[in-house]
Amino acid sequence: MNNEKDELKECIAREFEEIAREEEEFLENDTSLVVPEGTKEAVLARVREQIRAYEMEQTRKEAEEREEAGFLPRKAPVPHR
């Protein structure tokens, strides 16, 4: 069950990243947009910011899940001299 859940999460993340890349490429390459100077760049910067925020949130959630599952590496004990 956990394996299926992990696969689903990975699939959703891949789909999100693909859609984000497509949107980013569209914004970068679309010359038909007539907008005030700097607006297109501002929108692109916002899309990139949202992508970074999503990736950071996913990383945080995955770390929490690993911690809850007890999968975090433990620090080795320091030998006493």
DASULRA-V354858 format. One record per residue. N is the residue number from 0. RES is the residue in three letters. PHI is phi in radians with two decimals (none if undefined). NEAR is the number of other ideal C-beta (glycine too) atoms within 8 Angstrom. D_FIRST is the distance of its C-alpha to the first C-alpha in Angstrom with 2 decimals. Layout:
# DASULRA-V354858
((N:RES:PHI:NEAR:D_FIRST) (N:RES:PHI:NEAR:D_FIRST))
This chain:
# DASULRA-V354858
((0:MET:none:4:0.00) (1:ASN:-1.10:5:3.80) (2:ASN:-1.11:6:5.35) (3:GLU:-1.13:7:5.16) (4:LYS:-1.12:8:6.21) (5:ASP:-1.11:8:8.61) (6:GLU:-1.11:8:9.85) (7:LEU:-1.12:8:10.59) (8:LYS:-1.06:8:12.38) (9:GLU:-1.12:8:14.25) (10:CYS:-1.11:8:15.25) (11:ILE:-1.10:8:16.56) (12:ALA:-1.09:9:18.36) (13:ARG:-1.10:8:19.91) (14:GLU:-1.10:8:21.07) (15:PHE:-1.06:9:22.55) (16:GLU:-1.10:9:24.32) (17:GLU:-1.13:8:25.69) (18:ILE:-1.11:8:27.02) (19:ALA:-1.09:11:28.51) (20:ARG:-1.09:8:30.20) (21:GLU:-1.09:8:31.59) (22:GLU:-1.12:9:32.96) (23:GLU:-1.09:12:34.44) (24:GLU:-1.08:8:36.11) (25:PHE:-1.07:8:37.43) (26:LEU:-1.13:11:38.95) (27:GLU:-1.23:7:40.46) (28:ASN:-1.78:6:41.95) (29:ASP:-1.34:7:42.96) (30:THR:-1.64:4:46.72) (31:SER:-1.42:4:47.22) (32:LEU:-1.27:6:46.28) (33:VAL:-1.95:3:49.49) (34:VAL:-2.37:5:48.78) (35:PRO:-1.01:4:50.81) (36:GLU:-0.90:3:50.99) (37:GLY:1.56:6:47.96) (38:THR:-1.16:8:45.74) (39:LYS:-1.06:9:43.70) (40:GLU:-1.13:7:43.17) (41:ALA:-1.14:8:42.22) (42:VAL:-1.13:9:39.58) (43:LEU:-1.07:11:38.21) (44:ALA:-1.09:8:38.20) (45:ARG:-1.16:8:36.31) (46:VAL:-1.07:12:33.63) (47:ARG:-1.10:9:33.27) (48:GLU:-1.10:8:33.16) (49:GLN:-1.15:8:30.34) (50:ILE:-1.10:11:28.36) (51:ARG:-1.06:8:28.98) (52:ALA:-1.08:8:28.04) (53:TYR:-1.09:10:24.70) (54:GLU:-1.09:8:24.00) (55:MET:-1.12:8:25.10) (56:GLU:-1.12:8:22.92) (57:GLN:-1.11:9:19.79) (58:THR:-1.09:8:20.87) (59:ARG:-1.10:8:21.51) (60:LYS:-1.11:8:18.15) (61:GLU:-1.10:8:16.39) (62:ALA:-1.13:9:18.88) (63:GLU:-1.10:8:18.27) (64:GLU:-1.13:8:14.51) (65:ARG:-1.11:9:15.43) (66:GLU:-1.12:9:18.16) (67:GLU:-1.09:6:16.17) (68:ALA:-1.45:6:13.79) (69:GLY:1.37:5:17.04) (70:PHE:-1.69:5:16.82) (71:LEU:-1.27:7:20.21) (72:PRO:-1.13:3:22.91) (73:ARG:-1.59:4:25.46) (74:LYS:-1.30:4:29.11) (75:ALA:-1.26:4:31.12) (76:PRO:-1.14:4:33.87) (77:VAL:-1.46:4:37.27) (78:PRO:-1.19:4:39.73) (79:HIS:-1.50:3:42.85) (80:ARG:-1.69:2:46.18))
